[in-house]
Structures are given as structure tokens and as C-alpha cells.
Amino acid sequence: MPSSKDRPAYRERDNYSGDEQLWQPDVGNTLPLLAMAWVLSGDQQHLDAARQWSLASCGYQTWGLGRIDGLDLAAGHQLFGLALVYDWCYADLGDEARRTIRDTLVKRTSAMPTTPPSSLPTFRCFEDMGIVPASSDWSGDESLLVFKCGPFLGH
């Protein structure tokens, strides 16, 4: 189990992940484990680690680089992990950590572009993943058909 001493420092570039900053999903995926360890065991070291890892994540300058900052895997995993820590450990995190995590969640999610479903096409081909979804409309009562062909993880 990772400890508070193991929390990963921000690094803009590594040798393998480009703009996706693929080291960050590991951080986001560790946060729920630390929170669950605290909830199940009540062991203070797990709460301390969840707090420190969460504050480290909140302090990262970016969650992805360039046009995908805040929009790709790094952001999704960080937001999911922080939300679970906030939810499961809220009463025990302390005011500073609660405020920092809350403000980060609000800031990061409010900066994401939103598009109403009604403005999206009802047919699309995602060639890189070999997926073709087709929807009758976006009324909330629509029919959806999805074809998947090609390699499991895409091209």
C-alpha cells in the first residue's frame, strides 16, 4: 500500500506518454485504494496517505498537456479519485484538505467544455477504435445501435 511519503511529484514530461501524461492515471487510481483502506481499517496512515496524495494531485499544474489538459485520461482518473476521497473521507480530511479538494474539483470540472446532446450528430464513425454508434435522436427515449469491429483496443 502506498504511503504519504510515496506521493508522486508532478513531472511535465516523461519518456513515454507525451501530452497524455500517462503517469497521472496511476495517481488517480491510487486515491480510491487509499480512501478505502482508511474506511475499512481506520488506520491513520491510510488517511494521511489519502490526504497527501490528494493534495499532490490538486497541486499538479496540468492534467494532460496542450489541447487535452483537463480533457483526457489524466483528468478523468484524477477527478474520479479525488471525488471518492472527498466523499469517503470528508469528515476526517481536515478543513484545508477538504477545501483544497473541493475547490480543485469545482475549478477543473467547471472549466470543461459542455455540449448539449441535441447538438451532437446521431451517427458517427470512430475509425481509430472501430466503433460506429447510431442514435435515432437525443430525446431521452431514443434507440441506439452500436457496431464494434476491429482490434479490441483500437488501431
C-alpha positions as CSV (number, residue, x, y, z in Angstrom):
1,M,0.0,0.0,0.0
2,P,1.5,3.4,-0.9
3,S,2.2,5.7,1.9
4,S,2.2,9.5,2.3
5,K,5.9,9.5,1.6
6,D,5.4,7.9,-1.8
7,R,3.1,10.6,-3.2
8,P,4.2,11.3,-6.7
9,A,5.6,14.7,-7.6
10,Y,4.4,16.4,-10.8
11,R,6.5,15.9,-13.9
12,E,5.6,17.6,-17.1
13,R,7.4,15.3,-19.4
14,D,8.4,11.7,-19.2
15,N,10.0,9.4,-21.8
16,Y,6.8,7.6,-22.9
17,S,3.5,9.4,-22.5
18,G,3.6,12.6,-24.5
19,D,0.8,15.1,-23.9
20,E,-1.4,12.4,-22.1
21,Q,0.9,12.4,-19.0
22,L,0.1,8.7,-18.6
23,W,1.7,8.6,-15.2
24,Q,-1.2,10.6,-13.8
25,P,-4.0,7.9,-14.1
26,D,-1.9,5.8,-11.7
27,V,-2.2,8.6,-9.2
28,G,-5.9,8.9,-9.7
29,N,-6.4,5.2,-9.4
30,T,-4.4,5.0,-6.2
31,L,-6.6,7.6,-4.4
32,P,-9.7,5.3,-4.0
33,L,-7.5,2.5,-2.7
34,L,-6.1,4.7,0.0
35,A,-9.6,6.0,0.9
36,M,-11.0,2.5,1.0
37,A,-8.1,1.3,3.2
38,W,-8.9,4.2,5.6
39,V,-12.6,3.4,5.7
40,L,-12.1,-0.3,6.2
41,S,-9.2,-0.2,8.7
42,G,-9.4,3.2,10.4
43,D,-5.6,3.2,10.2
44,Q,-4.4,6.8,10.4
45,Q,-1.5,6.1,7.9
46,H,-4.0,5.4,5.2
47,L,-5.9,8.6,5.8
48,D,-2.6,10.5,5.9
49,A,-1.6,9.0,2.6
50,A,-5.0,9.7,1.0
51,R,-4.7,13.3,2.1
52,Q,-1.2,13.7,0.9
53,W,-1.8,12.0,-2.5
54,S,-5.0,14.1,-3.0
55,L,-3.2,17.4,-2.2
56,A,-0.4,16.4,-4.6
57,S,-2.9,15.8,-7.3
58,C,-4.6,19.1,-6.6
59,G,-1.3,20.8,-7.0
60,Y,-0.4,19.5,-10.4
61,Q,-0.1,22.3,-12.9
62,T,-1.8,20.3,-15.6
63,W,-3.8,17.1,-16.0
64,G,-2.6,16.4,-19.6
65,L,-0.7,18.8,-21.8
66,G,-1.7,21.1,-24.6
67,R,-5.2,20.8,-26.0
68,I,-6.0,17.7,-23.8
69,D,-5.2,19.4,-20.5
70,G,-8.2,18.6,-18.3
71,L,-10.0,16.6,-21.1
72,D,-8.3,13.2,-21.3
73,L,-7.3,10.2,-19.2
74,A,-5.2,12.1,-16.7
75,A,-8.1,14.4,-15.8
76,G,-10.7,11.6,-15.7
77,H,-8.7,9.4,-13.3
78,Q,-7.7,12.4,-11.1
79,L,-11.3,13.7,-10.9
80,F,-12.7,10.2,-10.1
81,G,-10.0,9.5,-7.4
82,L,-10.4,12.9,-5.8
83,A,-14.2,12.7,-5.7
84,L,-14.0,9.3,-3.9
85,V,-11.5,10.6,-1.4
86,Y,-13.7,13.6,-0.8
87,D,-16.8,11.5,-0.4
88,W,-15.4,8.7,1.7
89,C,-13.1,10.6,3.9
90,Y,-14.8,14.0,4.1
91,A,-15.2,14.2,7.9
92,D,-11.6,13.1,8.6
93,L,-9.6,15.1,6.0
94,G,-9.4,18.4,7.8
95,D,-10.6,21.8,6.7
96,E,-7.6,22.6,4.5
97,A,-7.6,19.4,2.6
98,R,-11.4,19.4,2.2
99,R,-11.4,23.0,0.9
100,T,-8.4,22.3,-1.5
101,I,-10.0,19.1,-3.0
102,R,-13.5,20.8,-3.3
103,D,-12.0,23.9,-5.0
104,T,-10.0,21.7,-7.3
105,L,-13.0,19.6,-8.3
106,V,-15.1,22.7,-8.9
107,K,-12.4,24.5,-10.8
108,R,-11.4,21.6,-13.0
109,T,-15.0,20.5,-13.9
110,S,-16.3,24.0,-14.5
111,A,-13.5,24.6,-17.0
112,M,-14.6,21.6,-19.1
113,P,-16.5,22.5,-22.2
114,T,-20.1,21.4,-22.3
115,T,-22.1,20.5,-25.3
116,P,-25.8,19.7,-25.2
117,P,-26.6,16.3,-26.6
118,S,-29.1,17.8,-29.0
119,S,-26.2,19.5,-30.9
120,L,-24.3,16.2,-31.4
121,P,-24.7,14.1,-34.6
122,T,-26.8,11.0,-34.4
123,F,-24.3,9.0,-36.4
124,R,-20.6,8.9,-36.0
125,C,-17.7,6.6,-37.1
126,F,-14.7,6.4,-34.7
127,E,-12.2,4.8,-37.1
128,D,-9.4,4.7,-34.6
129,M,-11.5,2.5,-32.2
130,G,-13.6,0.7,-34.9
131,I,-16.8,1.9,-33.3
132,V,-19.9,3.2,-35.1
133,P,-22.8,4.4,-32.9
134,A,-26.1,5.4,-34.5
135,S,-29.0,7.0,-32.5
136,S,-32.5,7.8,-33.6
137,D,-32.4,11.2,-31.8
138,W,-31.5,12.8,-28.4
139,S,-34.9,12.9,-26.8
140,G,-34.1,10.7,-23.9
141,D,-36.3,8.0,-25.4
142,E,-34.0,7.3,-28.4
143,S,-32.9,4.0,-29.8
144,L,-29.2,3.3,-30.0
145,L,-27.3,0.9,-32.1
146,V,-23.5,0.4,-31.8
147,F,-21.2,-1.6,-34.1
148,K,-17.7,-2.6,-32.9
149,C,-15.3,-4.0,-35.4
150,G,-11.5,-4.1,-35.4
151,P,-8.9,-4.7,-32.7
152,F,-10.2,-4.7,-29.1
153,L,-8.2,-1.6,-28.0
154,G,-8.4,0.1,-31.4
155,H,-5.8,0.8,-34.0
